[in-house]
Amino acid sequence: MIYVTKPFLPPIGEYEKYIEGIWDRVWLTNNGPLVNELEIKLKEYLSLDHLLFLTNGTIALQIAIKALGIRGEIITTPFSYVATTSSIVWEGCEPVFVDIDPHTLNIDPKKIEAAITEKTSAILATHVFGNPCDIEAIEIIAQKHGLKVIYDGAHAFGTTYKGRSVFEFGDICTTSFHATKVFHSIEGGAVVTKDASLLKEMSFLRNFGHNGPETFSTVGINGKNSEFHAAMGLCNLKYITEILAKRKLIWDTYTKRLSHARLGSIQIDTDVVINYSYYPVIFESEEVLLKVIKELEGHKISPRRYFYPCLSTLNYVKHYDTPISSDIASRILCLPSFHDMSEEVIDMVARIVLRAINN
């Protein structure tokens, strides 16, 4: 079976060496030396001031909302993974959905101001498929209305905007290091901020609010991650340049093979370098999409409908009319992309897609 993605795994001996060290120290979790080393190396690689390694990207979103003291309404995108919305609801806030730009697939800043009310406290925008939002437009709106900005950068490791990591922007940016991501620590995530005091607050929040062994500064949660996960992150970080280069090669090969097909794709700004971690294609109709899926699955190839259904249709949120997101969600499909994917497999997937479209 060929799945939509497959985790990169380093040489097992490199991981075993870290595991032996964990066995020797008998320090498994609670801010161990490998967690600290991974945080330092991630900050160095991404040129960031502050970063905290967490359990996962969902906890990262929840901690970001809590740390910023956000209440009431949060303007957000209906085109993302469900965790973007569920984290808002989990923290007792109300998601207000603003439709997306049909070309970038990110939240459309031109529609944000019309959604702002006296209850609005923040904007939570996703860099969809690692493609940065209109950061400057969102920042202007946030400053004008006194709103906090959180970016969900779950897909955006290695993406840059004007030569800077996309994680640098917003009051807080979150990310995921889940096994499906281009950089992973099996399970994991992070919060990034430029504000040292905010970082300190989040460090308390991820560890039950502990401010010392017997004192607590605030309510907290168990958002820590383990030495075993940090070990995988350290191993994989050594290969990230190679991983990103291979994803670009896969992207370019698909694009060449499918260049004459009637397919839409995301628009990428000239100031942006994405990480090419997904290869999304937009079909003319849902009927064609379903036809392609059936054909691929008949050849034991499993694509993925990222992100379907549209989040504004969830049964635990207020309904909003987001026709562009609903339309795109019904017609978009991510084709397989993973590190050891051969050119022959890419060609096979492309041929099947073309045959399904043209028959």
LUMDOFI-204101 format. One record per residue (C-alpha): chain; x, y, z. Coordinates in Angstrom, 1 decimal, decimal comma. Each point is the difference from the previous one (the first is absolute). Example, Ala and Ser with C-alpha at 12.3 -4.5 7.8 and 13.67 -1.06 7.14 Angstrom:
! LUMDOFI-204101
kette:A	c1:12,3	c2:-4,5	c3:7,8
kette:A	c1:1,4	c2:3,4	c3:-0,7
! end
This chain:
! LUMDOFI-204101
kette:A	c1:0,0	c2:0,0	c3:0,0
kette:A	c1:1,3	c2:3,5	c3:-0,9
kette:A	c1:-1,3	c2:2,5	c3:2,6
kette:A	c1:-0,3	c2:3,7	c3:-0,3
kette:A	c1:3,2	c2:0,4	c3:2,2
kette:A	c1:2,4	c2:-2,1	c3:1,9
kette:A	c1:2,2	c2:1,1	c3:2,9
kette:A	c1:3,7	c2:0,6	c3:-0,6
kette:A	c1:2,1	c2:-2,2	c3:2,2
kette:A	c1:3,7	c2:0,5	c3:0,7
kette:A	c1:2,5	c2:-2,9	c3:0,1
kette:A	c1:-1,1	c2:-2,1	c3:2,9
kette:A	c1:3,5	c2:-0,1	c3:1,5
kette:A	c1:-0,1	c2:3,8	c3:0,4
kette:A	c1:-3,2	c2:-0,2	c3:2,0
kette:A	c1:1,2	c2:-2,9	c3:2,1
kette:A	c1:3,0	c2:2,1	c3:1,0
kette:A	c1:-2,3	c2:2,6	c3:1,5
kette:A	c1:-2,1	c2:-2,7	c3:1,7
kette:A	c1:3,1	c2:-1,5	c3:1,6
kette:A	c1:0,8	c2:3,5	c3:1,5
kette:A	c1:-3,6	c2:0,2	c3:1,3
kette:A	c1:0,4	c2:-3,5	c3:1,6
kette:A	c1:3,3	c2:1,1	c3:1,7
kette:A	c1:-1,5	c2:3,3	c3:1,4
kette:A	c1:-3,4	c2:-1,5	c3:0,9
kette:A	c1:-1,4	c2:3,4	c3:-0,8
kette:A	c1:-3,1	c2:-0,7	c3:-2,2
kette:A	c1:-2,0	c2:3,2	c3:0,1
kette:A	c1:-0,5	c2:3,3	c3:2,0
kette:A	c1:2,2	c2:2,3	c3:-2,1
kette:A	c1:2,9	c2:-2,4	c3:-0,5
kette:A	c1:3,3	c2:0,8	c3:-1,7
kette:A	c1:-1,1	c2:-1,2	c3:-3,4
kette:A	c1:-3,1	c2:2,2	c3:0,1
kette:A	c1:2,2	c2:3,0	c3:0,8
kette:A	c1:2,4	c2:-1,0	c3:-2,8
kette:A	c1:-2,7	c2:-0,3	c3:-2,5
kette:A	c1:-1,5	c2:3,4	c3:0,9
kette:A	c1:3,4	c2:1,6	c3:-0,4
kette:A	c1:0,7	c2:-1,6	c3:-3,3
kette:A	c1:-3,4	c2:0,8	c3:-1,4
kette:A	c1:0,5	c2:3,7	c3:1,0
kette:A	c1:3,4	c2:-0,1	c3:-1,7
kette:A	c1:-1,3	c2:-1,6	c3:-3,2
kette:A	c1:-3,1	c2:2,2	c3:-0,2
kette:A	c1:1,8	c2:3,2	c3:1,3
kette:A	c1:-2,6	c2:0,5	c3:2,7
kette:A	c1:0,2	c2:1,7	c3:3,4
kette:A	c1:-2,3	c2:-2,2	c3:2,0
kette:A	c1:-1,5	c2:-3,5	c3:-0,5
kette:A	c1:-1,6	c2:-2,5	c3:2,4
kette:A	c1:-0,2	c2:-3,7	c3:-1,0
kette:A	c1:-3,4	c2:-1,4	c3:0,9
kette:A	c1:-2,1	c2:-3,2	c3:-0,1
kette:A	c1:-1,7	c2:0,8	c3:-3,3
kette:A	c1:-1,3	c2:2,8	c3:-2,2
kette:A	c1:-3,4	c2:0,0	c3:1,6
kette:A	c1:1,3	c2:0,6	c3:3,5
kette:A	c1:2,1	c2:2,7	c3:-1,6
kette:A	c1:-3,2	c2:1,8	c3:-1,3
kette:A	c1:-1,7	c2:-0,4	c3:3,4
kette:A	c1:3,0	c2:1,4	c3:1,9
kette:A	c1:0,2	c2:2,9	c3:-2,4
kette:A	c1:-3,6	c2:0,9	c3:0,5
kette:A	c1:0,4	c2:-0,3	c3:3,8
kette:A	c1:3,2	c2:1,9	c3:0,2
kette:A	c1:-1,4	c2:3,0	c3:-1,9
kette:A	c1:-3,0	c2:0,1	c3:2,3
kette:A	c1:-2,4	c2:-0,2	c3:-3,0
kette:A	c1:-3,7	c2:0,0	c3:0,6
kette:A	c1:-3,1	c2:0,3	c3:-2,1
kette:A	c1:0,2	c2:-0,2	c3:-3,7
kette:A	c1:3,0	c2:-1,1	c3:-2,1
kette:A	c1:-0,1	c2:0,6	c3:-3,7
kette:A	c1:1,4	c2:-3,0	c3:-1,8
kette:A	c1:0,1	c2:-2,0	c3:-3,2
kette:A	c1:-2,5	c2:-2,7	c3:-1,0
kette:A	c1:2,7	c2:-1,7	c3:-2,2
kette:A	c1:2,4	c2:-1,8	c3:2,4
kette:A	c1:0,3	c2:-3,1	c3:2,1
kette:A	c1:-2,7	c2:-0,4	c3:2,6
kette:A	c1:2,5	c2:0,7	c3:2,9
kette:A	c1:0,1	c2:3,7	c3:-1,0
kette:A	c1:-3,7	c2:0,3	c3:0,8
kette:A	c1:-0,3	c2:-2,5	c3:2,8
kette:A	c1:2,8	c2:1,7	c3:1,9
kette:A	c1:-2,0	c2:3,3	c3:-0,1
kette:A	c1:-3,2	c2:-1,8	c3:1,3
kette:A	c1:2,0	c2:-2,0	c3:2,6
kette:A	c1:1,3	c2:3,3	c3:1,5
kette:A	c1:-3,5	c2:1,3	c3:0,3
kette:A	c1:0,1	c2:2,4	c3:-2,9
kette:A	c1:-2,2	c2:0,4	c3:-3,0
kette:A	c1:1,4	c2:-0,5	c3:-3,5
kette:A	c1:-1,2	c2:2,5	c3:-2,5
kette:A	c1:0,7	c2:-1,3	c3:-3,5
kette:A	c1:1,2	c2:2,3	c3:-2,8
kette:A	c1:0,2	c2:-1,4	c3:-3,5
kette:A	c1:3,3	c2:-0,7	c3:-1,8
kette:A	c1:1,8	c2:1,4	c3:-3,0
kette:A	c1:-0,7	c2:-2,3	c3:-2,9
kette:A	c1:3,6	c2:0,2	c3:-1,2
kette:A	c1:2,1	c2:-0,3	c3:3,1
kette:A	c1:-2,7	c2:-2,0	c3:2,0
kette:A	c1:0,9	c2:2,0	c3:3,1
kette:A	c1:-2,4	c2:2,3	c3:1,9
kette:A	c1:-0,9	c2:3,0	c3:-2,1
kette:A	c1:1,0	c2:3,1	c3:1,9
kette:A	c1:-2,3	c2:2,2	c3:-2,1
kette:A	c1:-2,9	c2:-1,8	c3:1,8
kette:A	c1:1,3	c2:0,2	c3:3,5
kette:A	c1:-1,0	c2:3,5	c3:1,1
kette:A	c1:-3,7	c2:-0,7	c3:-0,9
kette:A	c1:0,1	c2:-2,8	c3:2,5
kette:A	c1:1,4	c2:2,0	c3:2,9
kette:A	c1:-2,4	c2:0,7	c3:2,9
kette:A	c1:0,4	c2:1,4	c3:3,5
kette:A	c1:0,5	c2:-3,7	c3:1,1
kette:A	c1:2,9	c2:-0,6	c3:-2,4
kette:A	c1:3,3	c2:-0,5	c3:1,8
kette:A	c1:2,3	c2:-1,7	c3:-2,5
kette:A	c1:0,7	c2:-1,4	c3:-3,4
kette:A	c1:1,1	c2:-3,6	c3:-0,4
kette:A	c1:1,2	c2:-0,6	c3:-3,6
kette:A	c1:1,5	c2:-3,2	c3:-1,5
kette:A	c1:2,9	c2:0,0	c3:-2,5
kette:A	c1:-1,8	c2:-2,5	c3:-2,1
kette:A	c1:2,3	c2:-2,7	c3:-1,5
kette:A	c1:2,9	c2:2,1	c3:1,2
kette:A	c1:-1,0	c2:2,9	c3:-2,2
kette:A	c1:0,2	c2:3,2	c3:2,2
kette:A	c1:-3,1	c2:2,2	c3:0,6
kette:A	c1:0,0	c2:3,6	c3:-1,0
kette:A	c1:2,0	c2:0,8	c3:3,1
kette:A	c1:0,3	c2:3,7	c3:-0,6
kette:A	c1:-3,7	c2:0,6	c3:-0,6
kette:A	c1:-0,9	c2:-2,0	c3:3,1
kette:A	c1:2,4	c2:1,9	c3:2,1
kette:A	c1:-1,4	c2:3,4	c3:-1,1
kette:A	c1:-3,6	c2:-1,2	c3:0,8
kette:A	c1:1,1	c2:-1,4	c3:3,4
kette:A	c1:1,8	c2:3,2	c3:1,0
kette:A	c1:-2,9	c2:2,2	c3:-1,1
kette:A	c1:-2,5	c2:-2,0	c3:2,1
kette:A	c1:2,3	c2:-1,0	c3:2,9
kette:A	c1:-0,2	c2:-3,7	c3:-0,8
kette:A	c1:2,4	c2:-2,8	c3:0,9
kette:A	c1:1,3	c2:-2,2	c3:-2,9
kette:A	c1:0,8	c2:-3,7	c3:0,1
kette:A	c1:1,2	c2:-1,8	c3:-3,0
kette:A	c1:-0,6	c2:-3,7	c3:-0,4
kette:A	c1:3,3	c2:-1,0	c3:-1,7
kette:A	c1:-0,6	c2:-3,8	c3:0,3
kette:A	c1:0,9	c2:-0,5	c3:-3,6
kette:A	c1:2,7	c2:2,7	c3:-0,3
kette:A	c1:3,3	c2:-1,3	c3:1,4
kette:A	c1:2,7	c2:1,4	c3:-2,3
kette:A	c1:-2,2	c2:2,5	c3:-1,7
kette:A	c1:1,4	c2:3,5	c3:-0,3
kette:A	c1:-1,6	c2:3,4	c3:-0,7
kette:A	c1:2,4	c2:2,7	c3:-1,2
kette:A	c1:2,9	c2:-2,2	c3:1,1
kette:A	c1:-1,3	c2:-0,4	c3:3,6
kette:A	c1:-1,6	c2:-3,1	c3:1,5
kette:A	c1:-3,8	c2:0,4	c3:-0,2
kette:A	c1:0,0	c2:-1,0	c3:3,7
kette:A	c1:1,3	c2:3,4	c3:0,9
kette:A	c1:-3,3	c2:1,8	c3:-0,7
kette:A	c1:-3,0	c2:0,5	c3:2,2
kette:A	c1:-0,2	c2:0,3	c3:3,8
kette:A	c1:0,5	c2:-3,8	c3:0,1
kette:A	c1:0,5	c2:-2,5	c3:-2,8
kette:A	c1:-0,7	c2:-3,6	c3:0,6
kette:A	c1:1,2	c2:-3,1	c3:-1,9
kette:A	c1:-0,3	c2:-3,7	c3:-0,1
kette:A	c1:2,8	c2:-2,7	c3:0,0
kette:A	c1:-2,4	c2:-2,8	c3:-0,6
kette:A	c1:1,2	c2:-3,1	c3:-1,9
kette:A	c1:-1,8	c2:1,2	c3:-3,1
kette:A	c1:1,9	c2:3,3	c3:-0,1
kette:A	c1:3,1	c2:0,8	c3:-2,1
kette:A	c1:1,9	c2:0,3	c3:3,3
kette:A	c1:-1,2	c2:-2,2	c3:2,8
kette:A	c1:0,8	c2:-1,3	c3:3,4
kette:A	c1:-2,6	c2:-2,8	c3:-0,2
kette:A	c1:-2,4	c2:2,1	c3:2,0
kette:A	c1:0,8	c2:3,5	c3:0,9
kette:A	c1:-0,5	c2:3,7	c3:-0,6
kette:A	c1:1,2	c2:3,4	c3:1,0
kette:A	c1:-0,9	c2:3,6	c3:0,8
kette:A	c1:2,1	c2:2,9	c3:-1,2
kette:A	c1:-0,1	c2:3,6	c3:1,1
kette:A	c1:2,3	c2:3,0	c3:0,1
kette:A	c1:-1,3	c2:1,1	c3:3,4
kette:A	c1:2,2	c2:-1,4	c3:2,8
kette:A	c1:-2,7	c2:0,6	c3:2,7
kette:A	c1:-2,5	c2:-1,9	c3:-2,1
kette:A	c1:2,4	c2:-2,9	c3:-0,5
kette:A	c1:0,4	c2:-0,2	c3:3,8
kette:A	c1:-3,8	c2:-0,1	c3:0,5
kette:A	c1:-0,2	c2:-2,8	c3:-2,6
kette:A	c1:2,8	c2:-1,9	c3:1,7
kette:A	c1:-2,1	c2:0,0	c3:3,2
kette:A	c1:-3,2	c2:-1,0	c3:-1,9
kette:A	c1:1,7	c2:-3,1	c3:-1,6
kette:A	c1:1,0	c2:-1,3	c3:3,4
kette:A	c1:-3,1	c2:0,1	c3:2,2
kette:A	c1:0,8	c2:3,7	c3:0,9
kette:A	c1:3,0	c2:-1,0	c3:2,1
kette:A	c1:2,3	c2:2,8	c3:1,0
kette:A	c1:2,2	c2:-2,1	c3:2,1
kette:A	c1:-0,5	c2:-3,5	c3:1,6
kette:A	c1:-2,7	c2:1,2	c3:2,4
kette:A	c1:-1,3	c2:3,3	c3:-1,4
kette:A	c1:-2,4	c2:0,7	c3:-2,9
kette:A	c1:-0,2	c2:3,2	c3:-1,9
kette:A	c1:-3,1	c2:-0,7	c3:-2,0
kette:A	c1:-2,4	c2:-2,8	c3:-1,1
kette:A	c1:1,9	c2:-2,3	c3:-2,4
kette:A	c1:-0,2	c2:-3,2	c3:-2,0
kette:A	c1:2,3	c2:-2,9	c3:-0,8
kette:A	c1:1,4	c2:1,3	c3:-3,3
kette:A	c1:3,5	c2:-1,3	c3:0,5
kette:A	c1:1,7	c2:-2,4	c3:-2,4
kette:A	c1:2,4	c2:-2,9	c3:0,7
kette:A	c1:3,6	c2:-0,7	c3:-0,6
kette:A	c1:-0,9	c2:-2,8	c3:-2,5
kette:A	c1:-1,9	c2:2,4	c3:-2,2
kette:A	c1:2,7	c2:2,6	c3:0,3
kette:A	c1:2,5	c2:-2,7	c3:-1,1
kette:A	c1:-1,9	c2:-0,6	c3:-3,2
kette:A	c1:-0,2	c2:3,7	c3:-0,6
kette:A	c1:3,8	c2:0,4	c3:0,4
kette:A	c1:0,6	c2:-2,9	c3:-2,4
kette:A	c1:-2,4	c2:1,4	c3:-2,6
kette:A	c1:1,3	c2:3,6	c3:0,2
kette:A	c1:3,3	c2:-1,2	c3:-1,3
kette:A	c1:-1,7	c2:-1,0	c3:-3,3
kette:A	c1:-2,5	c2:2,9	c3:-0,4
kette:A	c1:1,9	c2:1,7	c3:-2,9
kette:A	c1:-0,1	c2:-3,3	c3:-1,9
kette:A	c1:-3,6	c2:-0,6	c3:0,9
kette:A	c1:-1,1	c2:3,4	c3:-1,2
kette:A	c1:2,0	c2:-0,3	c3:-3,2
kette:A	c1:-1,7	c2:-3,4	c3:-0,7
kette:A	c1:-3,5	c2:1,4	c3:0,6
kette:A	c1:0,7	c2:2,8	c3:-2,5
kette:A	c1:1,2	c2:-2,5	c3:-2,6
kette:A	c1:-3,2	c2:-2,0	c3:0,5
kette:A	c1:-2,1	c2:3,2	c3:-0,4
kette:A	c1:1,9	c2:1,0	c3:-3,2
kette:A	c1:-0,3	c2:-3,5	c3:-1,5
kette:A	c1:-3,8	c2:-0,1	c3:0,7
kette:A	c1:-0,4	c2:3,5	c3:-1,5
kette:A	c1:1,9	c2:-1,0	c3:-3,1
kette:A	c1:-2,0	c2:-3,3	c3:-0,5
kette:A	c1:-3,4	c2:1,7	c3:0,6
kette:A	c1:0,8	c2:3,3	c3:-1,8
kette:A	c1:-2,6	c2:-0,6	c3:-2,7
kette:A	c1:-2,8	c2:-1,2	c3:2,2
kette:A	c1:-3,0	c2:2,1	c3:1,0
kette:A	c1:1,1	c2:0,4	c3:3,6
kette:A	c1:0,2	c2:3,0	c3:2,3
kette:A	c1:2,8	c2:0,6	c3:2,6
kette:A	c1:0,8	c2:2,4	c3:2,8
kette:A	c1:1,5	c2:3,4	c3:-0,7
kette:A	c1:3,4	c2:0,6	c3:1,6
kette:A	c1:1,2	c2:3,6	c3:0,5
kette:A	c1:3,4	c2:0,9	c3:-1,5
kette:A	c1:1,3	c2:0,9	c3:3,5
kette:A	c1:-0,7	c2:-3,5	c3:1,2
kette:A	c1:1,9	c2:-3,2	c3:0,1
kette:A	c1:-2,3	c2:-2,8	c3:1,0
kette:A	c1:1,0	c2:-3,4	c3:1,3
kette:A	c1:-1,8	c2:-2,0	c3:-2,7
kette:A	c1:-1,2	c2:-2,5	c3:2,6
kette:A	c1:-3,3	c2:-0,6	c3:-1,7
kette:A	c1:-1,1	c2:-0,2	c3:-3,7
kette:A	c1:-3,6	c2:1,2	c3:-0,2
kette:A	c1:-1,9	c2:0,1	c3:-3,2
kette:A	c1:-3,4	c2:1,5	c3:-0,6
kette:A	c1:-2,3	c2:-1,7	c3:-2,5
kette:A	c1:-2,8	c2:1,5	c3:-2,1
kette:A	c1:-2,7	c2:-1,6	c3:2,1
kette:A	c1:-0,5	c2:-2,4	c3:2,9
kette:A	c1:-1,2	c2:-2,6	c3:-2,4
kette:A	c1:3,4	c2:0,0	c3:-1,7
kette:A	c1:1,7	c2:-0,1	c3:3,3
kette:A	c1:-1,9	c2:-3,1	c3:1,1
kette:A	c1:0,7	c2:-1,6	c3:-3,3
kette:A	c1:3,7	c2:0,6	c3:0,5
kette:A	c1:0,0	c2:-1,3	c3:3,5
kette:A	c1:-1,8	c2:-3,2	c3:-1,1
kette:A	c1:2,5	c2:-0,6	c3:-2,7
kette:A	c1:3,0	c2:0,6	c3:2,3
kette:A	c1:-1,4	c2:-2,2	c3:2,7
kette:A	c1:-0,5	c2:-2,7	c3:-2,6
kette:A	c1:3,7	c2:0,0	c3:-0,4
kette:A	c1:0,6	c2:-0,1	c3:3,8
kette:A	c1:0,9	c2:3,8	c3:0,1
kette:A	c1:-1,5	c2:2,0	c3:2,8
kette:A	c1:-0,2	c2:3,7	c3:-0,5
kette:A	c1:-1,6	c2:2,3	c3:2,6
kette:A	c1:-2,8	c2:2,6	c3:-0,1
kette:A	c1:1,8	c2:2,7	c3:2,0
kette:A	c1:-2,1	c2:1,9	c3:1,3
kette:A	c1:-3,4	c2:-1,5	c3:-0,2
kette:A	c1:-2,6	c2:0,7	c3:1,1
kette:A	c1:0,0	c2:3,8	c3:0,4
kette:A	c1:0,4	c2:0,8	c3:3,7
kette:A	c1:-3,0	c2:2,4	c3:-0,1
kette:A	c1:-2,2	c2:-3,1	c3:-0,4
kette:A	c1:1,1	c2:-1,6	c3:3,3
kette:A	c1:-2,9	c2:-0,9	c3:2,3
kette:A	c1:1,4	c2:1,8	c3:3,1
kette:A	c1:0,5	c2:3,5	c3:-1,5
kette:A	c1:-2,2	c2:2,8	c3:-1,2
kette:A	c1:-0,7	c2:-0,3	c3:-3,7
kette:A	c1:1,6	c2:2,6	c3:-2,3
kette:A	c1:-0,4	c2:0,3	c3:-3,8
kette:A	c1:3,5	c2:-0,7	c3:-1,5
kette:A	c1:-0,8	c2:-1,0	c3:-3,6
kette:A	c1:3,6	c2:0,2	c3:-1,3
kette:A	c1:1,4	c2:-2,2	c3:2,8
kette:A	c1:-2,9	c2:-2,5	c3:-0,5
kette:A	c1:0,6	c2:-0,1	c3:-3,7
kette:A	c1:3,7	c2:-0,4	c3:0,3
kette:A	c1:-0,3	c2:-2,7	c3:2,7
kette:A	c1:-2,3	c2:-2,0	c3:-2,3
kette:A	c1:2,5	c2:0,1	c3:-2,9
kette:A	c1:3,5	c2:-0,2	c3:1,5
kette:A	c1:2,2	c2:-3,0	c3:0,4
kette:A	c1:3,5	c2:-0,6	c3:1,3
kette:A	c1:2,0	c2:-2,5	c3:-2,0
kette:A	c1:2,6	c2:-2,2	c3:1,6
kette:A	c1:3,3	c2:1,6	c3:0,9
kette:A	c1:2,7	c2:-1,5	c3:2,3
kette:A	c1:3,7	c2:-0,1	c3:0,2
kette:A	c1:0,8	c2:-3,3	c3:-1,6
kette:A	c1:-2,5	c2:0,4	c3:-2,7
kette:A	c1:1,5	c2:-1,0	c3:-3,4
kette:A	c1:-0,4	c2:1,8	c3:-3,3
kette:A	c1:-1,7	c2:-3,2	c3:-1,3
kette:A	c1:-2,6	c2:0,2	c3:2,7
kette:A	c1:-0,7	c2:3,7	c3:-0,7
kette:A	c1:-0,4	c2:-0,8	c3:-3,7
kette:A	c1:-2,4	c2:-2,8	c3:0,8
kette:A	c1:-2,1	c2:2,2	c3:2,3
kette:A	c1:0,0	c2:2,8	c3:-2,7
kette:A	c1:-1,0	c2:-2,4	c3:-2,7
kette:A	c1:-2,9	c2:-1,4	c3:2,0
kette:A	c1:-1,2	c2:3,5	c3:0,8
kette:A	c1:0,2	c2:1,1	c3:-3,7
kette:A	c1:-1,8	c2:-3,2	c3:-1,1
kette:A	c1:-2,8	c2:0,5	c3:2,5
kette:A	c1:-0,5	c2:3,7	c3:-1,1
kette:A	c1:0,0	c2:-0,7	c3:-3,7
kette:A	c1:-2,2	c2:-3,1	c3:0,0
! end
